[in-house]
Amino acid sequence: MTRNQCVGRRTAVVLCVTVALMGPGDLAGASAGPSPRSEGLVYVADLNSDTVSVVDPGTGTVVDSVPVGDGPDSAAVSPDGTRLYVTNSAADTVSVIDTRTRTVIATIPVGDEPSRVTVSPDNRRVYVANVASDDVSVISTRTRAVTDTIEVGDAPLGVAVTPDGCTLYVANAASGTVSVVRTATAAVTGSIPVGSGPTALVLAPDGRRLYVSNLNSDDVSVVDLHHGTESDRIPVGNQPAGIGVRPDGRQVYVANIGSDTVSVISARTRAVTDTVAVGDGPNGLAVGPGGHLVHVSNFNADTLSVIDTATAAVTDTVTVGDGPTGVAAAAQAHAPGRPA
């Protein structure tokens, strides 16, 4: 959908998380029932080593390590899988990585301490939440330059865009709100109160609900997007951060930094059905494109936990770079290892 069709701080960086948003093809992937190990590659932003680890869940190994800017905090894959966008929190830039060659092909200046990043479904724009300048940078994927800067709430962290690309939601950690942005005009049209310290958010696949992890109130807000209000609050673990949803919309997964666990929420009952122990300091989380695996970065353990959604159990633990934060998962046809 085109733009005209749309009508209607580094000291706190351990709190920063990235949720990889699923594309339209994910529902088909889930129904086809591929092997859990065939879901593709996973990208992990390693804050303290200034790299992105490329993990192959099929082998449980890091197949590449890509140098980026200072303090990489989050990552997002383009809908076509050809580009990876990485926020460098200490450099105030975004690195653009060609996923085929696994090299940085552009570095884009943005706002102050960029945290979260997401890509529009039409692959035309990238949205970057800048936690220290209280705004969102809008990047054109064609020109690789900032085209708009949107002032939002205090300390924006999470960002998510609707499947039609018309609305952007921004979690403002210090305001306790979610800003509603009309992408066609790059203007804030509303603000939704949620819990304390909203850190990450993810849209339900049907676009009707928004799930927001509230770091300071140890719960997840469920926002009814038809009415634009919070409809429920679900208690989870201690200091929930990273959040993701299965492509079929049945389960929501939340990484709890303070309790070293992942809470599994039933979208139907809006209650925690499982609690999975992972590594030390889980913060970044991404659900694989087929919905069979959940990938969780453990900041203090320098590892990535892999959870099988069928059993709600950790099936692998992969050592990655120093201080892993954001995680992005995408279907990936490229063979492991750096191409020649």
C-alpha positions as CSV (number, residue, x, y, z in Angstrom):
1,M,0.0,0.0,0.0
2,T,1.4,3.4,-1.0
3,R,1.6,6.5,1.1
4,N,-1.4,8.1,-0.7
5,Q,-3.6,5.0,-0.1
6,C,-3.4,5.3,3.7
7,V,-6.4,7.3,4.8
8,G,-8.5,7.3,7.6
9,R,20.3,6.0,26.6
10,R,23.1,3.7,26.7
11,T,22.9,3.3,30.5
12,A,19.4,1.8,30.0
13,V,20.2,-0.2,26.9
14,V,19.7,-3.6,28.6
15,L,16.0,-2.7,28.5
16,C,16.1,-2.4,24.7
17,V,14.4,-5.0,22.6
18,T,13.5,-5.7,19.1
19,V,10.5,-7.6,17.9
20,A,10.6,-8.9,14.4
21,L,7.2,-8.4,12.7
22,M,5.9,-11.2,10.6
23,G,4.9,-10.6,7.0
24,P,1.9,-11.9,5.0
25,G,3.8,-15.1,4.0
26,D,4.1,-16.2,7.6
27,L,0.5,-17.5,7.8
28,A,1.1,-19.7,4.8
29,G,4.3,-20.9,6.3
30,A,2.6,-21.9,9.6
31,S,-0.1,-23.8,7.8
32,A,2.3,-25.7,5.6
33,G,4.0,-27.1,8.7
34,P,7.7,-27.1,7.8
35,S,10.3,-28.6,10.0
36,P,11.1,-26.3,13.0
37,R,14.7,-26.3,11.9
38,S,13.9,-25.0,8.4
39,E,12.8,-21.5,9.5
40,G,15.8,-19.6,8.3
41,L,18.4,-17.4,9.8
42,V,18.4,-15.3,13.0
43,Y,20.2,-11.9,13.4
44,V,21.3,-10.8,16.9
45,A,22.6,-7.3,17.7
46,D,25.6,-7.6,20.0
47,L,25.7,-4.4,21.9
48,N,29.1,-4.6,23.5
49,S,31.0,-6.2,20.6
50,D,29.6,-3.9,17.9
51,T,28.6,-6.8,15.7
52,V,25.6,-8.7,14.4
53,S,25.7,-12.4,14.9
54,V,24.1,-14.5,12.1
55,V,22.7,-17.7,13.6
56,D,21.6,-20.8,11.7
57,P,19.0,-22.5,14.0
58,G,19.3,-25.7,11.8
59,T,22.9,-26.2,13.0
60,G,22.7,-24.2,16.2
61,T,25.8,-22.2,15.2
62,V,26.9,-18.6,14.4
63,V,27.6,-18.7,10.7
64,D,28.8,-15.1,10.4
65,S,29.6,-12.0,12.5
66,V,29.0,-8.6,10.8
67,P,30.8,-5.5,12.1
68,V,28.4,-2.5,12.4
69,G,28.4,0.8,14.4
70,D,28.9,1.5,18.0
71,G,26.4,-0.1,20.4
72,P,24.1,-2.0,18.0
73,D,20.8,-2.3,19.9
74,S,18.1,-3.7,17.6
75,A,17.6,-5.2,14.1
76,A,14.8,-5.6,11.6
77,V,14.6,-7.5,8.3
78,S,13.0,-6.1,5.2
79,P,9.8,-7.9,4.0
80,D,11.7,-9.2,1.0
81,G,14.5,-10.5,3.2
82,T,17.3,-8.7,1.3
83,R,18.1,-6.0,3.9
84,L,18.8,-5.9,7.6
85,Y,18.5,-2.6,9.4
86,V,20.5,-2.2,12.6
87,T,20.3,0.7,15.1
88,N,23.6,1.8,16.6
89,S,22.6,3.4,19.9
90,A,26.0,5.0,20.7
91,A,26.7,6.2,17.1
92,D,23.2,7.6,16.4
93,T,23.1,5.7,13.1
94,V,21.4,2.9,11.3
95,S,23.5,0.3,9.5
96,V,22.0,-1.2,6.3
97,I,23.2,-4.8,5.7
98,D,22.9,-6.7,2.4
99,T,21.8,-10.1,3.7
100,R,23.2,-11.9,0.7
101,T,26.8,-10.6,1.1
102,R,26.4,-9.9,4.8
103,T,28.2,-6.5,4.5
104,V,27.2,-3.0,5.5
105,I,26.2,-1.1,2.3
106,A,25.0,2.1,4.0
107,T,25.2,4.0,7.3
108,I,22.4,6.5,7.9
109,P,22.5,9.2,10.6
110,V,19.3,9.4,12.7
111,G,18.2,10.8,16.1
112,D,19.7,10.6,19.5
113,E,20.3,7.0,20.8
114,P,18.2,5.0,18.3
115,S,16.6,2.0,19.9
116,R,13.9,0.1,18.1
117,V,13.5,-0.3,14.3
118,T,10.8,-1.7,12.0
119,V,10.2,-1.7,8.2
120,S,6.9,-0.9,6.5
121,P,5.1,-3.8,4.8
122,D,5.6,-2.2,1.4
123,N,9.4,-2.0,2.0
124,R,9.4,1.7,1.3
125,R,10.1,3.1,4.8
126,V,12.0,2.3,7.9
127,Y,10.9,3.7,11.3
128,V,13.5,4.2,14.1
129,A,12.6,5.2,17.6
130,N,15.2,7.5,19.2
131,V,15.0,7.1,22.9
132,A,17.0,10.3,23.9
133,S,15.5,12.7,21.4
134,D,11.9,11.6,21.9
135,D,11.2,11.1,18.3
136,V,11.0,8.7,15.4
137,S,13.1,8.9,12.3
138,V,11.5,7.9,9.0
139,I,14.0,6.6,6.5
140,S,13.3,6.1,2.7
141,T,14.6,2.7,1.7
142,R,15.2,4.1,-1.8
143,T,17.3,7.1,-0.9
144,R,18.6,5.8,2.4
145,A,18.0,9.1,4.0
146,V,15.7,10.5,6.7
147,T,12.6,12.0,5.2
148,D,10.6,12.9,8.3
149,T,11.1,13.2,12.1
150,I,8.1,12.6,14.2
151,E,7.9,13.9,17.8
152,V,6.3,11.3,20.1
153,G,6.3,10.7,23.9
154,D,9.1,10.5,26.4
155,A,11.8,7.8,25.8
156,P,10.3,5.9,22.8
157,L,11.4,2.3,22.5
158,G,9.0,-0.1,20.8
159,V,7.7,0.5,17.2
160,A,5.2,-1.5,15.2
161,V,3.4,-0.8,11.9
162,T,0.1,-2.1,10.8
163,P,-0.2,-4.7,8.0
164,D,-1.6,-2.0,5.7
165,G,1.2,0.3,6.5
166,C,-1.1,3.2,7.4
167,T,-0.5,3.4,11.2
168,L,2.6,3.3,13.3
169,Y,2.5,2.6,17.1
170,V,5.3,3.8,19.4
171,A,5.8,2.7,23.0
172,N,7.0,5.6,25.1
173,A,8.8,4.1,28.1
174,A,8.9,7.2,30.4
175,S,5.4,8.4,29.4
176,G,3.5,5.2,30.0
177,T,1.8,5.6,26.6
178,V,1.6,4.4,23.1
179,S,1.7,7.1,20.4
180,V,-0.5,6.6,17.3
181,V,1.0,7.9,14.1
182,R,-0.7,8.3,10.8
183,T,2.1,7.3,8.4
184,A,0.7,9.2,5.4
185,T,1.1,12.5,7.1
186,A,3.9,11.5,9.6
187,A,1.7,13.0,12.4
188,V,0.7,11.8,15.8
189,T,-3.1,11.4,15.9
190,G,-3.5,10.0,19.4
191,S,-2.0,8.6,22.6
192,I,-3.1,5.4,24.5
193,P,-2.3,5.0,28.2
194,V,-0.9,1.6,29.0
195,G,1.2,0.1,31.9
196,S,4.3,1.5,33.5
197,G,7.5,1.5,31.4
198,P,6.2,0.2,28.0
199,T,9.2,-1.2,26.3
200,A,8.2,-3.3,23.4
201,L,5.0,-4.0,21.4
202,V,3.7,-6.3,18.7
203,L,0.6,-6.4,16.6
204,A,-1.7,-9.4,16.4
205,P,-1.6,-10.9,12.9
206,D,-5.2,-9.8,12.3
207,G,-4.3,-6.2,13.2
208,R,-7.1,-5.9,15.8
209,R,-5.0,-5.9,19.0
210,L,-1.7,-4.6,20.2
211,Y,0.4,-6.3,22.9
212,V,2.6,-4.0,24.9
213,S,5.2,-5.3,27.5
214,N,5.4,-3.0,30.5
215,L,8.8,-3.2,32.1
216,N,8.0,-1.5,35.4
217,S,4.5,-3.0,36.1
218,D,5.4,-6.6,35.3
219,D,2.5,-7.0,32.9
220,V,1.4,-6.9,29.3
221,S,-1.2,-4.5,28.1
222,V,-3.7,-5.6,25.5
223,V,-4.9,-2.7,23.4
224,D,-8.2,-2.9,21.4
225,L,-7.3,-1.0,18.3
226,H,-10.9,-0.6,17.2
227,H,-11.6,1.5,20.2
228,G,-8.1,2.7,20.7
229,T,-8.0,1.8,24.4
230,E,-6.4,-0.8,26.7
231,S,-8.8,-3.7,27.2
232,D,-6.8,-5.9,29.5
233,R,-3.6,-6.2,31.5
234,I,-1.9,-9.6,31.9
235,P,0.6,-10.3,34.7
236,V,3.8,-11.9,33.5
237,G,7.3,-12.3,34.9
238,N,9.7,-9.7,36.4
239,Q,10.6,-6.8,34.1
240,P,9.0,-7.9,30.8
241,A,10.8,-6.6,27.7
242,G,10.9,-8.4,24.3
243,I,7.6,-9.6,23.0
244,G,6.4,-11.5,20.0
245,V,3.4,-13.3,18.6
246,R,2.9,-16.5,16.6
247,P,1.8,-16.0,13.0
248,D,-1.5,-17.8,13.8
249,G,-2.0,-15.3,16.6
250,R,-2.7,-18.0,19.2
251,Q,0.3,-17.4,21.6
252,V,2.2,-14.3,22.7
253,Y,5.8,-14.7,24.1
254,V,7.4,-12.3,26.5
255,A,11.0,-12.2,27.7
256,N,11.3,-11.3,31.4
257,I,14.7,-9.7,32.2
258,G,14.4,-9.9,35.9
259,S,13.2,-13.5,36.2
260,D,15.3,-15.1,33.4
261,T,12.1,-16.5,31.9
262,V,9.8,-16.3,28.9
263,S,6.1,-16.1,29.6
264,V,3.7,-17.9,27.1
265,I,0.3,-16.2,26.9
266,S,-2.8,-17.7,25.4
267,A,-4.4,-15.0,23.2
268,R,-7.8,-16.6,23.7
269,T,-7.8,-16.7,27.5
270,R,-5.3,-13.8,28.0
271,A,-3.5,-15.8,30.7
272,V,0.0,-17.2,31.1
273,T,-0.1,-20.9,30.2
274,D,3.7,-21.7,30.4
275,T,6.8,-20.2,31.9
276,V,10.1,-21.2,30.2
277,A,13.5,-20.8,31.9
278,V,16.1,-19.3,29.6
279,G,19.5,-17.6,30.1
280,D,20.6,-14.7,32.2
281,G,19.0,-11.3,31.3
282,P,16.6,-12.2,28.5
283,N,15.6,-9.1,26.6
284,G,15.3,-9.4,22.8
285,L,12.8,-11.9,21.4
286,A,11.6,-12.9,17.9
287,V,9.2,-15.5,16.7
288,G,10.4,-17.4,13.7
289,P,8.5,-16.9,10.4
290,G,6.9,-20.3,10.6
291,G,5.9,-19.9,14.2
292,H,7.7,-23.1,15.3
293,L,10.7,-21.4,17.1
294,V,11.1,-18.5,19.4
295,H,14.5,-16.9,19.7
296,V,15.6,-15.1,22.9
297,S,18.8,-13.1,23.5
298,N,20.2,-13.3,26.9
299,F,22.2,-10.1,27.6
300,N,24.2,-11.2,30.6
301,A,24.9,-14.7,29.3
302,D,26.0,-13.8,25.7
303,T,23.7,-16.5,24.4
304,L,20.6,-17.0,22.3
305,S,18.0,-19.4,23.6
306,V,15.8,-21.3,21.0
307,I,12.4,-22.4,22.2
308,D,10.2,-25.0,20.4
309,T,6.7,-23.6,20.5
310,A,5.1,-27.1,20.3
311,T,6.7,-28.1,23.6
312,A,7.4,-24.7,25.3
313,A,11.0,-26.0,26.0
314,V,14.4,-24.7,25.2
315,T,15.9,-27.0,22.5
316,D,19.2,-25.1,21.9
317,T,21.5,-22.5,23.4
318,V,23.8,-20.7,21.0
319,T,26.8,-18.5,22.1
320,V,26.7,-15.2,20.3
321,G,28.5,-11.9,20.7
322,D,29.0,-9.7,23.8
323,G,25.8,-8.3,25.2
324,P,23.1,-9.5,22.8
325,T,20.0,-7.3,22.7
326,G,17.8,-7.1,19.6
327,V,16.8,-10.2,17.6
328,A,15.3,-10.5,14.1
329,A,14.2,-13.7,12.5
330,A,13.3,-14.2,8.8
331,A,12.9,-16.8,6.2
332,Q,16.3,-17.0,4.5
333,A,17.2,-18.9,1.4
334,H,20.9,-18.1,1.5
335,A,23.2,-20.9,2.4
336,P,25.1,-20.6,5.7
337,G,28.5,-18.9,5.7
338,R,29.6,-15.8,3.9
339,P,29.0,-16.0,0.2
340,A,32.0,-15.8,-2.2
